[in-house]
Amino acid sequence: MTTEQQIQQLLTRGVENIFPNTEFLEKELRSGRKLTLYTGYDPTAPTLHVGHGITMLKLRDFQQLGHKIIFLIGDFTGMIGDPTDKTSARQKLTREQVVENCTLYQAQAKIILDFGGDNPVEVKYNSEWLAKMSFGDVVELASHFTVQRMMERDMFQKRLEEEKPIYLHEFLYPLMQGYDSVAMNVDGEVGGNDQTFNMLAGRTLMKDLKQKEKFVIAGKLLTDNSGKKMGKTEGNMIAFSDTPEDMFGKVMRWTDGMIVSGFELCTRIPMDEVRQIESELAGGQNPRDAKLRLAFEITRMFLGEDAAKQGQSHFEIVIQSKDKPDEIPELKPSDLKIITVLVEAGFVSSNSEARQNIAGGGVRVNDEKVEDVNFELKAGDVVQKGKRFFVRIM
């Protein structure tokens, strides 16, 4: 890409919000000044995951333009636990647990970021400054924020409504994340839009303590159809430690509604191609082909070309072809509702029997279990009941 294309990608791809505004960051990027920015990763699990990879790809965009990147490991904040989006307090981790968890982080991050060369990523640990703070230092930091501002966070409001406890140390988490910016004297921070409150706390402290305007990029989150973000908390995490077979297969199990955002956030194929894929899907193209490419691109991005080929081969041989007959009969149903198809294909004798089979987990479409009795099919879909009954929708 040209420098102009790189700048536009920084400002738009996967971006939900920019603070103080897009014009400020664009001016900084065009100034020729080498910016310093970071993302923090709390080692609350022993592996990085694709959600982390999204922010690392944005950091890599900056690194490729010559800016200074700090990969911050939150070995101190990880012991406290970020309350973001949590309906109850996190379980606190010991120092030993967080140290063990982050053992692989730098090695895994090398998949995306360059830790060598003329402009290497620098690794820092926030215990270097947070563990040394006195009680007086903490009180001074707290004086820059009001209780009312802390209570603006929606999860605290929800806990109040549900009469669930809010612990004082949870108020301190955004102070600590905010102070990371001060301690490293950065120009900016990158994170998911669920981190906006914490990142803006850093903007407040940078203004008050450094008289400096810090930019914040709040990125879009990769979410499922219910709005839940992908990650370890929701149990749908795709980890850097996954095998190629597992990573490829997990992407193939994503809902069709995640395909376009998956290409935008988790790959770096040109956005013109992403929009073309979006247009083709909207025009009725079978999403299976797009999802196969997405699974390949994501596995290649995080595990390498050979791993992507291995994952695809396993999926096609072991998963996609598993127990399928060589020739699948075709059906042009009177409507595309799953219950109608099951009845008209002769798989069941009645609508009620169709509902029973769906409720019992015995119906699949394109190898994915159907749980919704109102599920609607598309041309090209393969419907399976049990192990022996297959039909392709015309």
Backbone torsions as a table, in degrees:
resi	resn	phi	psi	omega
1	MET	NA	152.8	172.1
2	THR	-74.0	165.9	177.4
3	THR	-59.5	-39.5	179.1
4	GLU	-62.1	-42.8	178.2
5	GLN	-65.4	-37.4	178.5
6	GLN	-64.2	-41.1	179.7
7	ILE	-64.5	-43.8	179.7
8	GLN	-64.5	-36.9	176.8
9	GLN	-64.1	-41.0	177.6
10	LEU	-60.1	-40.1	-173.6
11	LEU	-81.2	-21.0	-170.1
12	THR	-125.0	-37.7	-171.0
13	ARG	-69.4	118.9	177.9
14	GLY	68.8	16.8	-174.6
15	VAL	-98.9	128.6	175.8
16	GLU	-92.1	-48.0	-179.3
17	ASN	-148.9	152.1	171.9
18	ILE	-127.1	131.3	178.2
19	PHE	-117.3	140.1	2.6
20	PRO	-71.4	-27.6	175.2
21	ASN	-171.3	167.6	-178.0
22	THR	-63.7	-37.8	-177.6
23	GLU	-62.4	-38.2	179.2
24	PHE	-61.6	-48.8	-177.8
25	LEU	-67.6	-39.0	179.2
26	GLU	-61.5	-40.4	178.0
27	LYS	-62.8	-41.1	177.6
28	GLU	-62.5	-42.9	-178.1
29	LEU	-66.3	-29.6	-178.4
30	ARG	-91.0	-3.8	-176.3
31	SER	-74.4	-18.7	-175.8
32	GLY	85.2	-3.2	-180.0
33	ARG	-80.0	141.3	177.2
34	LYS	-79.4	114.6	-177.8
35	LEU	-89.5	152.5	174.9
36	THR	-116.3	125.2	-178.8
37	LEU	-143.9	167.9	-174.8
38	TYR	-152.7	166.1	163.9
39	THR	-134.1	141.1	177.9
40	GLY	-100.8	140.5	-179.9
41	TYR	-126.6	108.6	178.4
42	ASP	-77.2	126.8	-178.6
43	PRO	-81.1	69.3	178.9
44	THR	-89.5	-2.9	175.8
45	ALA	-146.9	158.4	-173.6
46	PRO	-80.5	10.6	179.1
47	THR	-149.6	149.3	169.7
48	LEU	-76.7	160.0	178.8
49	HIS	-133.6	177.0	-173.4
50	VAL	-61.0	-31.5	174.9
51	GLY	-58.7	-40.8	173.8
52	HIS	-64.6	-38.2	-178.2
53	GLY	-60.5	-30.5	179.5
54	ILE	-62.4	-46.0	179.0
55	THR	-70.4	-33.3	178.3
56	MET	-66.7	-34.2	175.7
57	LEU	-63.8	-37.5	177.1
58	LYS	-68.0	-39.7	175.5
59	LEU	-61.7	-39.2	179.7
60	ARG	-64.1	-36.4	176.1
61	ASP	-57.1	-43.7	177.6
62	PHE	-66.2	-43.7	-178.3
63	GLN	-60.5	-38.9	-179.0
64	GLN	-68.7	-17.9	173.9
65	LEU	-91.6	3.8	174.3
66	GLY	95.3	9.9	-178.1
67	HIS	-88.2	159.2	-175.4
68	LYS	-85.1	125.8	-178.5
69	ILE	-112.2	133.9	173.1
70	ILE	-114.0	124.0	174.6
71	PHE	-96.2	102.0	-173.8
72	LEU	-95.2	122.7	174.9
73	ILE	-96.2	118.7	-176.3
74	GLY	-83.2	67.2	-177.5
75	ASP	-71.5	-19.7	175.3
76	PHE	-90.8	-50.2	179.8
77	THR	-63.7	-28.4	178.2
78	GLY	-63.0	-27.8	177.9
79	MET	-72.7	-27.7	-177.7
80	ILE	-85.0	-48.2	179.3
81	GLY	96.6	124.1	179.0
82	ASP	-73.5	124.6	-179.9
83	PRO	-79.3	-1.9	-175.6
84	THR	-51.8	127.1	175.9
85	ASP	65.0	12.5	-176.9
86	LYS	-99.1	132.8	179.1
87	THR	-87.8	-2.2	173.7
88	SER	-151.3	162.8	-176.5
89	ALA	-65.3	142.3	175.5
90	ARG	-67.9	152.4	172.0
91	GLN	-76.1	127.1	-177.8
92	LYS	-71.7	144.0	179.6
93	LEU	-103.3	154.5	176.4
94	THR	-82.5	163.8	176.1
95	ARG	-58.0	-40.8	-179.7
96	GLU	-63.3	-39.1	-179.7
97	GLN	-65.7	-44.6	-177.7
98	VAL	-70.5	-34.7	178.0
99	VAL	-64.6	-41.9	179.0
100	GLU	-66.4	-40.5	-177.3
101	ASN	-62.7	-36.6	-173.4
102	CYS	-89.1	8.2	-177.6
103	THR	-53.9	-41.1	-174.4
104	LEU	-94.8	-3.7	-169.1
105	TYR	-59.0	-48.0	-177.0
106	GLN	-67.4	-41.1	179.6
107	ALA	-62.2	-39.3	178.7
108	GLN	-71.3	-37.4	-179.1
109	ALA	-65.9	-23.6	178.8
110	LYS	-63.2	-17.9	176.3
111	ILE	-60.8	-33.7	-175.8
112	ILE	-108.2	-44.8	-171.5
113	LEU	-102.5	153.3	-179.1
114	ASP	-98.6	112.2	-179.7
115	PHE	-96.2	8.6	177.6
116	GLY	-128.0	-161.0	176.4
117	GLY	76.1	-161.9	-175.4
118	ASP	-79.3	-20.3	-177.8
119	ASN	-133.8	66.2	-173.2
120	PRO	-73.3	147.5	170.9
121	VAL	-68.0	137.8	178.6
122	GLU	-101.6	135.6	178.5
123	VAL	-99.6	130.3	175.7
124	LYS	-131.2	158.8	177.4
125	TYR	-122.9	129.2	-174.0
126	ASN	-77.0	-4.2	171.2
127	SER	-67.0	-19.1	-179.1
128	GLU	-59.1	-30.7	179.2
129	TRP	-118.2	-35.6	-176.7
130	LEU	-69.6	-36.2	-178.9
131	ALA	-69.7	-16.6	-177.1
132	LYS	-96.0	-3.1	-176.4
133	MET	-74.2	141.5	176.7
134	SER	-87.9	169.4	177.9
135	PHE	-61.5	-36.7	177.3
136	GLY	-62.5	-38.2	177.8
137	ASP	-62.5	-40.7	-178.8
138	VAL	-66.7	-42.0	178.2
139	VAL	-61.2	-41.8	178.8
140	GLU	-61.4	-43.7	177.8
141	LEU	-62.0	-43.2	-177.2
142	ALA	-63.4	-25.0	-177.8
143	SER	-69.1	-9.6	-179.7
144	HIS	-90.5	0.0	-177.0
145	PHE	-134.3	150.5	177.6
146	THR	-104.8	158.0	175.7
147	VAL	-62.7	-37.4	179.3
148	GLN	-59.2	-40.0	179.9
149	ARG	-66.8	-42.7	178.7
150	MET	-61.3	-37.0	-177.4
151	MET	-75.5	-5.2	175.1
152	GLU	-67.5	-20.0	-177.3
153	ARG	-65.7	128.7	-172.1
154	ASP	-62.7	-32.2	-177.6
155	MET	-71.5	-28.4	175.4
156	PHE	-70.8	-39.1	176.6
157	GLN	-60.3	-42.3	-179.0
158	LYS	-65.2	-39.9	-179.9
159	ARG	-65.7	-37.6	177.0
160	LEU	-61.7	-45.0	-179.6
161	GLU	-62.4	-35.7	-178.3
162	GLU	-91.3	4.9	179.8
163	GLU	57.1	39.3	174.9
164	LYS	-97.7	148.8	-176.1
165	PRO	-69.7	145.9	170.8
166	ILE	-117.9	117.2	-175.6
167	TYR	-88.5	146.6	-175.9
168	LEU	-59.9	-37.2	-177.8
169	HIS	-64.8	-22.4	177.9
170	GLU	-69.8	-30.1	173.1
171	PHE	-65.1	-28.4	-174.6
172	LEU	-80.3	-17.5	-176.9
173	TYR	-59.3	-50.7	179.2
174	PRO	-62.8	-27.7	175.2
175	LEU	-64.0	-43.5	-179.3
176	MET	-66.2	-45.9	178.7
177	GLN	-63.8	-38.0	177.6
178	GLY	-63.5	-39.0	-178.8
179	TYR	-70.3	-23.4	174.0
180	ASP	-54.1	-42.0	-179.6
181	SER	-62.6	-40.6	-179.7
182	VAL	-67.0	-47.2	-177.1
183	ALA	-61.6	-34.8	-178.9
184	MET	-95.4	-7.4	179.3
185	ASN	51.2	54.3	-175.9
186	VAL	-85.8	166.8	173.2
187	ASP	-94.2	-25.2	-176.5
188	GLY	-160.6	171.9	-179.8
189	GLU	-142.9	143.6	178.0
190	VAL	-118.6	136.9	177.3
191	GLY	-166.5	172.8	175.1
192	GLY	-70.8	159.6	-177.2
193	ASN	-67.2	-14.3	173.6
194	ASP	-72.1	-13.1	178.4
195	GLN	-97.6	7.5	-174.6
196	THR	-55.8	-47.1	-178.2
197	PHE	-58.1	-47.4	-179.0
198	ASN	-64.4	-41.0	-179.0
199	MET	-68.9	-35.4	177.9
200	LEU	-70.5	-25.5	172.8
201	ALA	-61.2	-36.6	175.6
202	GLY	-66.5	-35.7	175.9
203	ARG	-62.1	-41.8	179.4
204	THR	-61.3	-47.7	-177.4
205	LEU	-69.0	-35.5	177.9
206	MET	-64.8	-39.1	177.3
207	LYS	-65.9	-45.4	-174.7
208	ASP	-73.4	-39.6	-171.7
209	LEU	-101.0	-25.3	-177.5
210	LYS	-118.5	-5.4	-175.1
211	GLN	49.8	47.0	-173.7
212	LYS	-133.0	139.1	178.9
213	GLU	-89.7	111.8	179.4
214	LYS	-97.2	132.2	176.7
215	PHE	-88.8	153.3	179.5
216	VAL	-132.4	128.7	171.3
217	ILE	-106.8	113.6	176.5
218	ALA	-99.1	109.6	-174.1
219	GLY	-87.0	159.2	174.5
220	LYS	-65.5	151.9	177.7
221	LEU	-102.3	146.8	172.9
222	LEU	-84.0	112.2	-175.3
223	THR	-124.8	157.8	174.4
224	ASP	-85.1	-174.2	-175.2
225	ASN	-64.5	-22.8	179.8
226	SER	-86.8	-4.2	-179.6
227	GLY	92.8	0.3	179.1
228	LYS	-79.2	133.8	-178.5
229	LYS	-75.9	152.6	177.7
230	MET	-74.3	133.2	178.5
231	GLY	167.3	178.7	-174.3
232	LYS	-66.4	-32.0	-178.1
233	THR	-64.4	-38.5	-177.2
234	GLU	-86.9	-4.7	177.4
235	GLY	77.0	14.0	179.3
236	ASN	-120.1	32.1	-174.7
237	MET	-73.2	136.7	168.6
238	ILE	-105.0	108.7	-171.9
239	ALA	-92.9	151.7	174.3
240	PHE	-62.5	-21.3	-178.9
241	SER	-87.9	-2.6	178.7
242	ASP	-63.9	151.6	172.1
243	THR	-71.8	159.0	176.4
244	PRO	-55.9	-38.4	-179.5
245	GLU	-64.0	-43.2	-179.6
246	ASP	-68.1	-44.7	-177.9
247	MET	-62.7	-47.2	-179.7
248	PHE	-60.9	-46.1	-178.4
249	GLY	-65.4	-37.1	179.1
250	LYS	-64.7	-41.3	177.6
251	VAL	-64.2	-38.7	179.5
252	MET	-64.9	-20.7	178.0
253	ARG	-88.1	-3.5	175.8
254	TRP	-64.1	152.4	175.9
255	THR	-70.2	156.8	-179.5
256	ASP	-60.1	-29.8	-179.9
257	GLY	-67.6	-10.4	-179.9
258	MET	-96.7	-3.1	-173.0
259	ILE	-63.5	-52.1	-175.4
260	VAL	-64.8	-46.5	179.3
261	SER	-65.2	-32.4	176.1
262	GLY	-61.7	-43.9	177.3
263	PHE	-63.3	-43.1	-176.9
264	GLU	-65.8	-44.3	-170.9
265	LEU	-89.4	-36.3	-169.1
266	CYS	-104.9	-1.4	177.6
267	THR	-131.1	176.4	173.5
268	ARG	-127.3	30.7	170.1
269	ILE	-67.5	148.0	-174.6
270	PRO	-55.6	143.4	-178.2
271	MET	-64.4	-25.3	174.8
272	ASP	-60.0	-40.0	178.2
273	GLU	-69.5	-38.0	178.4
274	VAL	-60.9	-44.5	179.8
275	ARG	-65.9	-33.8	176.8
276	GLN	-65.6	-42.8	176.9
277	ILE	-61.6	-42.7	178.8
278	GLU	-60.4	-43.1	-179.6
279	SER	-64.9	-41.7	-179.6
280	GLU	-65.4	-40.2	178.5
281	LEU	-65.2	-41.7	178.6
282	ALA	-64.4	-27.1	179.9
283	GLY	-83.8	1.5	175.2
284	GLY	103.1	6.2	178.9
285	GLN	-64.4	141.5	177.8
286	ASN	-58.1	122.8	-176.9
287	PRO	-69.3	-11.5	-177.2
288	ARG	-59.1	-43.4	-178.9
289	ASP	-63.2	-42.5	179.2
290	ALA	-64.7	-39.2	-178.6
291	LYS	-69.4	-35.9	175.3
292	LEU	-61.1	-42.5	178.6
293	ARG	-66.8	-40.5	179.1
294	LEU	-61.0	-45.3	179.5
295	ALA	-60.7	-40.1	178.6
296	PHE	-65.0	-47.2	-176.9
297	GLU	-63.6	-41.2	-179.2
298	ILE	-68.9	-44.3	178.7
299	THR	-63.5	-39.3	177.0
300	ARG	-64.9	-41.6	-178.7
301	MET	-61.1	-42.6	-171.7
302	PHE	-100.7	-18.7	-179.0
303	LEU	-126.0	-13.0	177.3
304	GLY	108.6	162.6	-175.9
305	GLU	-59.4	-48.0	-177.8
306	ASP	-63.1	-39.3	178.9
307	ALA	-63.9	-38.9	179.3
308	ALA	-63.4	-42.4	177.9
309	LYS	-64.2	-39.5	178.9
310	GLN	-64.4	-44.2	179.8
311	GLY	-64.0	-41.4	-179.8
312	GLN	-67.2	-42.8	179.7
313	SER	-60.4	-43.6	179.6
314	HIS	-63.2	-42.5	-178.7
315	PHE	-63.2	-44.8	-176.2
316	GLU	-69.7	-37.9	-175.2
317	ILE	-84.4	-45.7	-171.9
318	VAL	-93.0	-40.5	-174.1
319	ILE	-93.6	-57.1	-172.2
320	GLN	-64.7	-36.2	-177.1
321	SER	-95.4	0.6	-175.1
322	LYS	-60.6	121.3	173.2
323	ASP	60.4	15.0	178.0
324	LYS	-90.2	141.3	175.3
325	PRO	-71.0	159.1	179.3
326	ASP	-62.9	-37.7	179.2
327	GLU	-120.7	124.8	-179.2
328	ILE	-104.2	125.1	178.5
329	PRO	-62.3	153.4	-177.4
330	GLU	-112.1	151.7	-178.2
331	LEU	-141.6	134.5	171.7
332	LYS	-109.8	94.9	-172.8
333	PRO	-76.4	164.3	178.4
334	SER	-69.0	-28.2	168.7
335	ASP	-149.9	174.2	-171.0
336	LEU	-99.7	14.7	176.9
337	LYS	-73.7	140.1	-175.5
338	ILE	-58.8	-37.8	-179.4
339	ILE	-65.0	-42.4	177.7
340	THR	-59.0	-45.1	-177.9
341	VAL	-63.8	-44.2	-179.8
342	LEU	-60.4	-40.1	179.7
343	VAL	-71.0	-48.8	-175.3
344	GLU	-71.3	-23.2	175.1
345	ALA	-79.2	-9.8	-179.6
346	GLY	81.7	13.5	-179.9
347	PHE	-74.2	-28.2	179.5
348	VAL	-138.1	163.7	-177.0
349	SER	-98.0	-10.1	-177.0
350	SER	-157.1	165.2	177.1
351	ASN	-62.7	-39.0	-178.5
352	SER	-65.8	-38.0	176.9
353	GLU	-66.3	-36.0	177.0
354	ALA	-62.0	-44.7	179.0
355	ARG	-61.5	-40.1	179.5
356	GLN	-63.0	-42.0	179.0
357	ASN	-64.4	-40.3	178.1
358	ILE	-65.1	-46.5	179.9
359	ALA	-62.0	-31.6	-179.9
360	GLY	-83.9	2.1	177.4
361	GLY	78.9	18.8	-175.6
362	GLY	-94.8	6.9	-177.8
363	VAL	-120.8	132.5	178.5
364	ARG	-129.3	149.6	171.7
365	VAL	-126.2	120.3	-177.2
366	ASN	53.8	43.5	176.2
367	ASP	73.0	3.6	179.5
368	GLU	-109.5	132.8	-176.6
369	LYS	-64.0	136.2	177.4
370	VAL	-96.3	127.6	179.8
371	GLU	-115.1	-15.4	-176.3
372	ASP	-100.6	119.2	-178.9
373	VAL	-67.4	-15.0	178.3
374	ASN	-97.7	10.7	-178.7
375	PHE	-55.8	135.6	179.1
376	GLU	-112.6	137.1	-175.7
377	LEU	-93.5	170.9	176.0
378	LYS	-128.8	159.2	176.4
379	ALA	-57.4	134.0	180.0
380	GLY	97.7	-16.1	179.2
381	ASP	-64.9	143.9	175.8
382	VAL	-107.2	119.8	-179.9
383	VAL	-99.8	133.5	-179.5
384	GLN	-126.7	132.6	172.3
385	LYS	-119.5	120.7	-176.0
386	GLY	64.7	-146.4	-177.3
387	LYS	-102.2	-13.2	-169.4
388	ARG	-117.4	-13.3	-172.3
389	PHE	-108.7	120.3	-177.8
390	PHE	-133.0	146.7	171.8
391	VAL	-152.4	142.7	178.0
392	ARG	-105.6	134.3	-176.5
393	ILE	-80.7	129.3	176.8
394	MET	-94.3	NA	NA
